[in-house]
Amino acid sequence: MDQSKLVEAVANDIKVNKSLAKKAVKSVIRNIMSHLREDGKVSISGLGVFRVKETKPRVGRNPKTGESVQVPAGKRVGFRAGRKLKKYIV
């Protein structure tokens, strides 16, 4: 499912036009991103937890040349599914 299909599903579920549903979906995404930047963690009951994780610097390899490359420390976003989501999927 991509964002446009999500917007369509939200519009159908809550019986509003797609324009309003698109604003709602974009607002949710923007707020998740904003809180991840500020707090490093967003927990959505029934869905799961998004968390910013620090990565350590490491040595990587260029797959074309095999040359060693220094990969700097950074951040990445991880997601851990909640209990309800896990039950629903299985």
Secondary structure, DSSP 8 states (H G I E B T S, - for coil): --HHHHHHHHHHHHT--HHHHHHHHHHHHHHHHHHHHHHSEEEETTTEEEEEEEE--EEEE-TTT--EEEE--EEEEEEEE-HHHHHHH-
